[in-house]
Amino acid sequence: MRQKQGDFVRKGLLSFTIILVMLLSYSCMKDMPESTPEGLVWDPELALPLGVDSFGLNLDGGVDSILLELDSLTGLPEWIEQQVVVMEGYMDFDLSTINHNLDQINRMLLRVNVYNGFPNEVLTQAYFVDDHDQILDSMFSEGYLPVPAGTVVGAGESIIPAHERQDAIFDQQRLESLLDATRLNMQAILQNPKVDTSLIPYYPGYLIHVDMGGMLDVTVDYPYEEN
């Protein structure tokens, strides 16, 4: 009887979590974390997808329109002369409704898969922001995650993306700071881009693709009475 009650509560929490984050049908949590705190056991039943997004070197990717204009002398876009070019995308992220259940969540792991569709290395980071675009925390606490350059295919019209995966673990205290977050601002940075000029016409079509999943470590207490 106790086991059945435990299964019921666990399944109930899973259903609550699925409704909470408005799950997509695609998950990037195919494997267990590569490293976890000593003695910690993650329940794969509580693995869940959170969202996907793609962005690139264009206005939709937050790039200044001036940088996309062509220089009158060289005929090349202004962005290739920049020291840093920032591209960004947004993903909905709302944990506010778990406020009353936070004491049951010991840790949350977020797994981020980044696919670099540019023929340049990029530095990636993600920021949790509130309704006023104030940064509450960053995904990678140790700094930007470098992602190698993708492989050019043919004349450059397409790229075989390079892939990098990173896990970020948030303890209960750090989760509290995310309760006001409403979006995840994902950024990819080209630093001093060395560009093959023959590829420049294709750059507006290159993309950074991000998918993210989560896994919860929970403790559920419930009353038990022997029959």
N, C-alpha and C positions, 0 to 999 in steps of 0.2 A: 504493500500500500504506500509506504514512504517513497519508494522508487517511482511509483506512478505519479504521486503528487509532485515530486521533483521534476519529472519529465514535463508535467503539465505547466509548472511555473516557468521552466526554461523555454518551452515552446511559446508560452505567452509573452515572455520578454522578447523573444526573437520576432514574433509578429508585431509587437509594439515598435521595435527598432526598424523593421522594414517599412511600416507606415510612416514613421518619423522622418526618415531621410528620402522618401519618395524614390524608391529604388528603381534603377534601370535594369534591363534584362541582361546586361553584360557585366561580367565580373573579372577583375584583374587579380583576385586573391586565389590564385591556383595552387600556390605552395605555402607551406608554413613559413613564418619568419626565419631568416637565416641565423639570427642570434636573438636571444631573449634573456631577461634577467634570470639569475639562478633560481631554480625552484618554481618558475612560472609555467603554468600549463594553459595554452590557448585552446579554446574550443572551436574547431572548424565549423561547427553548426552556426556560430555567430559571425561568420565571415560574410561581408556584404559589399556590393558595389556602391560607389558614391557618385560617380559622374565621369564624363569625358568632354574634352574640348580640343579644338585645333585653332592655331593662329599663326600669322606669318608677317612678312614684310610689306604691310599695306595699312590702309587707314583703319580697317577693322581690327588690325593687330596693334592699334594704338600708336603707330608710327607718325611722327609729325609730317604733314603733307609737304612741307618745304623740302624735306629730305628726299622725297620721291621725285622732285622736279629734276629736269636735266640741265646740267651746266651748259651755258650758251657757247663756251669755247671748246670743251671736250666732248660734249654730247653725252656725258655719263651722268648717272643720278648722283645727287648730292650726298647720299648716305655713305658712299664708298670713301669719302674723305673724313668721315667722323671717327673719333677715337672709340666711341661706344655707340652701338645701335641697340635700343631696347624694344622688344616686341612683348606683347602681353595679351592674356585672355582671362576670362572670368568664369567661375563655376559656382553655382549656388551651394552654400554650406550653412546649415542652420541646426544647431544643437540646443537651442533655447528650451525646447519642450522636455529635455531630460533633466531640467533643473531639480525637480522633486525626486528624481531617481539617481542622482549623482553619487549618493553614498553606496549604491550597489555596484557602481562601475569602478573597478580598481585601476584599470589602464585601458587606453585605446591605442591601437596601432593603425597608422595610415600608411598604406603602400602606394607609392607613386611610380608609375611607369612613364618614362619620357622617351619619345621617338623623334630623333632629330633628322628632319628631311632637308637639311641644308648641307652644302659641301664645305662647311666651316664648323669648328668646335663652337659650342654655345655653353654659356654658364646659366644655370637655371635656379630659380628660387620661387617659393610661393608664400604669400602673405595672407593671413586671416584678417579681414577688414569688416568694420561695422557699417551701419547705414550711412554714416558720414565719411566713409572711406578712410577712417582712422585705423592704422595698423595695430592689431592686438597681439600678434605673435607671428613668427615665421615658421615655415615647415621644417627647414633644415637648420637646426640650431648651430651647426658648425660652419655655416657659410654656404656659398653657392655650390651647387652640384654641377660639375663639368660633364658634358655629354659629347662624345667624339663626333667628328664629321661623318655625314652619310656618304655613301658611295655613288658617284655619278654614273648614270646609265645612258648609253648612247651619246648623243651630242650634248646632253645636259637637260633634256626635256623632263627627266624624272630622276629620282634619287631613291636608292635603297636605304631606308632610314637606319641610323645607328640607335641602339637601344640601351637605356640605363635604368636600373631599378633601385629605389631607395626606400627603406622603411624608417618611419618616424614614430617613436613611442611617446605618448602623452600620459603622465601620471594624473591622479585625481586633482592635484593642486593646479597643474597646468591646464587641465580641462576646464576648470572654473573660469579661466581667462578667456575661453572661447565661447562662452554662453551668449555673448552679445554679437558674435560673428554672424554675418549674413551671406558673405561671399568669400571665395578664395581667389585672390589675384595672383595669377601665374605669370612669371616673367622669364624671358629668354634673352640673353645678351650676346651680341656679336662684338668682340673686342678687336680693334684694329684689323678689320676683315681684309684678308688677302684674297682678292677676287680675280678669277680667270675672266677677262673681259668678254670672252665668247659665251660665258654663262649668264651674264647680266640680264639678258631678256627673259630668262627663265626664273629669276629670283622671286618675282611676284607670285609665282605658283608654288614655291616651296613652302612647307608647313612644319611647325612643331606640333606634335600630337601628344596629349597627356591623358592618361586614364588613371583613376584612383579608386582604391577599395579600402575598406576598414575591417578591423577585427577587434572584438571586445573581450576583455577579461572581466567577468562579473562574479559577484557573490550575491546569492539570493537566499534570504532567510524567510522561513515560513513556519507558522505554528504547526505542531504535530501532536496529535492525541492518539494514544493507543486504544484500539477497539477492544 
